[in-house]
């Protein structure tokens, strides 16, 4: 659960007044009071009392949650100090607030520096780095993973300090621990007992976003927003009251609930495979179907994409949508029989875009299948006998590796005319001498 607290109070430019006094007043109003409010809000949430969406307490929060097990991230957004911070020193690259997590008592600090009690961690963003963090970590999984790791680091070390939230983010994204398979703050590896504090220098983010690795990844990520559009379109239909079926995507688990869990890099991989499947849809007649299985980032969870092409007169029948949904269910059941390790299957059914005349209509189903008795297995085997999903000779399997960051293509080196010297760069582009590469 993410709880945001937003407050703006300009830190005035007053050369005739003591900067420390101005800072103490601003910090007390914008930071300290919001910290107290945030801790009070968490106590209220964990008390089990009702939460409402409006000031009149008429619209309750529609999403159920366990107040005892919920992870609550309290996020303070402080506005008004950026320009004053930039004026204070030309060395301030962005005007972000410096943060230190330690066993603080909430007392006086130097201007533009905030100390936060590591025993009760709160996240503080400002006018500059809030959009950076939310645009860079623009999925629930990516954002929560970052905040979870930040809380872990604050409790693991005596202190954690950084010159701006964007610099901590840059350090986090570049600091991947292959042993634990996650991004970390501080030293990699399980044994951090020899390290008692971490300090992130200023400029980490500035340098990171200038790299070819970052720029190419952003370019590659553009395809991933196809996944976001699927989610957004369905959620908008729900808000507009035009969503069919019996699923309430707000009040409980649903296909959309599972799709939202995918991190950005996985959305890129899923989108590329879905779009590739759309392009490969065969033109073999007026009634054609194609099924594609895609793994999720979540373990033992998968997606079934069903594309269907049907004649216009068949699509015009009143029960066509219902028949397509039934076919999607059969395909999901066949996927469970094909891949018995699955505990959840998300089905996505669409008209084959190559032959849909621009119409967009998706079906989504969530099939929980951790328990799969023999009766269910036989039931879907019988239903699938006519369709033979995942059993045709045309079935193809592809093994692809998706990474969070995508290195730019290596430029091909032009070979020199004539003989290549043993100490010349190898024409393969490796950067090594020819004698140590292909010589």
N, C-alpha and C positions, 0 to 999 in steps of 0.2 A: 504494500500500500504506500503510495506517495502522497504526502500532505504538504502543500505549498503555502507559504506565508510571504506576502508581498507588501513592501512598504517603500515609499519614496520620500526622501527629505534631503534637500540640496545642502551640501556642505559649502557654506558661503565663502567667497573670496574677500577676506577682511584683513589686509596687511597690518592694521593698527591693533589687532587683537591677538592674543596668545593662541598659536595653532593647536597647542595641546588642549586648551580649554574648549576650543571649537570642536576638536575631534572627540573629546570625552562626551560632549553633549550629543553629537551626532550618533556616536556608537551607542550611547544609552537609549536613545529614541528608536533607532533603526535596527540595531542588533540585539542588545540585551533584553529589551522588552519583548521582541519577537521570540527570542529563545525561551523566555518564561511562558509565553503563550503556546509555543510548540509543545513544550513538556506537559502543559495543562491539557492540550488537545489529545495527546497520546493517552494520558490518564483517563480522559473521558471515553475515548474509543475502547480502551481495554476494560472499562467498567461494564460494558454490555448494554449501556443505555442507547436508545434509538438515535440514529443519525439522519438528519434531514438535508435535503438539497436546497431548501429555501429558508429565508429568515422567518417566515410565518409558521414554520414547522408543520407544513401540510403535506409535503412530498417526501416520503422516506427514501433513503438510499436503497435502490432495488437489488443491489448485489449482496448476496449473503457471504459472510466470512466468519472464521473462527477467531475471536478477539484474543484468545490465549496463544494461538500459534502464529498469528499474523506477524509478518515482518513489516514494521512501520518505519519508513524513511521520512524524516522531517527535513524539509528543504526551505531555507530562508532565502528570499531574493531581495537584496538590498540595492536600492537605487540612490544616486545623488552624490557619490564620492568619486566617480570616475574622473571627471574634469579636474577636481581639486588634486587628485593623486597625480595626474599628468603635469599639472602646474608645479607641484612640489619638487619634481626632479625630472630632468630630461632623460634620465636613465630608465624611467618607467616606460616600458615599451607600449603597454596597453592601458594602464591605469587600473589594473585589477587589484583587489585586496589581497594582501599576504595573509596566509592562514597557518596557524600552528595548533596541532592537537597535542595536548599534554594534560597533566593533572592541574588544570587552571582553576582559579577561584573567581574568575569573572571580573578581576580588578582592572586597573588602568593599564593601557598598552600604548606603545608608540603609535603615532598617526599612521593610518592605512595598514595597520597590522592587527589581526584579531587572534586571540587565544580562545580555544574551545576545549572544554573539559572532555578528555578522551573517555571518561567513564560514562558519559551521557552524550554520545556523538550526535551532532547536527550538521547538516550540509549547508554551507553558505555560498551562494552564487551572487554575482553582481551584474550590472547592466551590460558589461562587455562579454563575460564568459557564459552567461545563461544561454543565449542563443547558440553559442558554439557547442556547448554540452548537449543541448536538446536536439540540435541538427545533426551532430555527429553520432549520438546514441539515440536514434529515432525509432527504436523498437523497444517494447517492454523488456525483452530479454537482455538486450545490450545495456539499457539504462540500469536495470536492477543488478546485473552482474557487476557493473562498475561501482555502484553504491555499496553492494555487499562486500566487494574487495576492499573498498575504502574503509568500511567499518572494521573489517578484519585487521587491516594494517594499523589502524589507530589503537586497537587493543593489543596488538602483538608487540608494538614498539613503545619505548618510553615517550617518544615524540615523533610526530610526522609534520614536516613543514614544507611549504611551497609558496612561490611568489605570486601565483595566480592559479585558479582552478583549471584553466586551459593547459598550464604547464604540467600539472598532475595528470591530466587526461592524456597528454602526449606521451608522458613516461609510461603510463598504464598500457596504451595501445602498442607501444614498441617493445614492451617487456613481457614477451610471451614465454611461459615456462612449459617446455615440451614434456617435462616429467609429469606435471599435474594437469596438462592440457588446458590451461587457462591463462589469462593475462593477470599479472600480479603487480603490486606496488611494493617496491623494495627488492631485496635480493631474491633470486630464484632458488628453488629447492625447498625441501621440507625443514631443514635445520637452519633456523634463523637465530639461534640462541646467542651467537657471537655478535649480533647486530642489535644495538639498543635504540637506534634512531635513524630516520631517513629524512634527508633534505633534498628537495628538487629545485634545481637552479632555474633562474629566469631565462626564458627564450626557448624552452623545450618545444613548445607548441609552434612557435614562429619558425623554427628550423624544420620541424617535422612536415608542415604543410607545404614546404618548398621542395620536398623530395619528389623525384619521378615516381617512386613507389606510391606515395599518397595520391598524386594527381592521376595516375593511371587507374588506381582502385576506384576513385570517384567516378571516373569515366565508365568503368566496367559496371559500377553499381546502378547505373541509370536503368538497366533492364529490370532490376529487382523491384521497381515501383509498380510493375504490372501486378505483382502480388498484393501490394497495398491497395491498388485500385479495385481488385476483387473484393477485398475486405470492406473498403469504404463504400462501394456501391451497395453491398448487402446491408451494411449498417444503416445507410441512408434510407433504403427501402423499409427497414424496420421502423425507423423514426417517422417515416411518412405513412406508415400503416399499410404499405403495399406488399409486405413480405408474406408469401404464402407458406403453407406447411404448418407443422405443429411444434416447431422449435422456438423457444424464447431465447434469443441470443444474449439477452441482458441478465436473465435470472439464473442461469446455470450453464453447465457444459454444453457446448455445441461445436459444430464444425468450425465456425468462425473463431470461437474461443481457442481452439487448438491452432488454427492458422496464425493467430496473433502471436503465439509463442515463438515463432521462427525468428532467429536473429537476422540481421541485414545480409550477411554473406550467404546464408542459407536461402534466403528469399531470392538472391541473385541466381543461385544454382537451380532452384525450383522453377523460377520464371523462365530461365533459358531453356530448360528441358520441356516445359509446357509449350513455349512458343515454337520450339523445334518440332514437337509432336504435331502441333497445328499445321506447320508447313509440310510435314510428311504425310498428312492425311491423304489416302489414295482416292483417285477418281475412278472407282470400279463399278459404279452404278448408282441408281437413285436411292437405294437403301444400303447404307454402309455404316459400320461402327468400328471404332478403334479404341483400345484400352491401353493405358500407360500407367505403370506403377512407379512411384517416386518415394524415396525414403525421407523421413523427417529428421530434423536435428535431435528431436526427443527420441530416446532409445525405444526400440520396439514399437514405433508408430510409423505409419505409412499413408500415402495418398494414392487414390485411384482416380485417374482422369479418364472419363468416358466421353468421347466425341461421337455424335450420332448425326447421320445424314438420312433424312426421310423425305419421301415425296410430299408435295404441298398438300395433297388431299388427305394424307395420313396425319400431317401436323395440324390440320384444321379440325380434326375430331375432338370432341369435348374432353375425352379422357387421355389425350396424347401425353400431356405433362405427367399424369399419374403413371402411365406406362413407362415413360422415360425414367421416372424415379424408381420404379420397380426394377428396371433393367440395371440401374446404377447400384441398387442394393444387391442384386445377384452378382455383379462384378466385384463388389466389396467382399461378399461371402466367399467368392472364388479366390480372392487374394488371400484371405485368411487360410483357406485350405492349402494354397500354394506356399505361403510363408507362415507356418504355424507359430513362429515366435512373436507375432504381432499381438499387441494388447489393445490397440486402438487403430481404426482405419477411418480416414476422412475421405468421403467420396465427393467428387466434383463432376457434375454432368453438364455438358454444354452442347448446343448445336454446333456442328463443325463449322468454324468461322469461314472457311474457304467457300462454303456453299449456303451460308445463312442469310445472304442478302442484307447484311448489316444489322440484323436483329441480335439482341443480346438477352439471353435468358439462361441463368445458371441454376442448377439444383445442387444443394449441399446436404450430405447426411453424415452423421457421426455414428460409427458402429463400434461400441465397446465390445471387445471380444477376448478379454483375458480368460474368461471361463468359456470353453468351447466344447461342450459334451459331444459325444458321438452322434446324438440325434441332430444337432445343428450341422455338423460336418456332412452327414448324409443328406440333410434337407437341402443344403446349398449345392451339393454335388448333383442332386436330381434336377434342381432348377437350372444349373449350368450345363446340363447335358446337351441342350439344344444350342447354346451359345458358345460353349467351349472357350470361355475366357481364360487366358493364361495357359492354354493348352494347344494352340494351333501351331502348325509347322513354321509359320512366319514369325513366331515369338523370337525377339532379339533382346540380349542383355548387354548393357553398357556399364562399365565401371569408370566413374569420373571422380576426380579429387577436387574438392572445392575448398579454397583457402580464404581467410578474411582479407588478406592483402594480395593484390595481383601485380607481380613485377611487370614492368613494361617490356615489350618484345626487345630482344637483343638485336641491335642493328647489325646487319651483315657487313662484314669487311670486304672491301673490293680487293681481289687478288692483284698483286703487282705483275706486270708483264715480265716474262722471262723467269729465270730460276729464282726460287725463294731461298734466301740465306738462312743458315741454321739459327742465327741470332735475331732474325726478323720476326715481327709479330706473326703468329699463326693466322692464316686467312680465314680460319673457322670462326674467329671473333671471340675466342676464349680470353684473350689478353695475355696469354702465355707465349713464351718464345717457341718458334716452330720446332726446335730440337727437343723441347720438353712436352710437346703436344702431339702433332701429327708428323713430326720429322722422322 
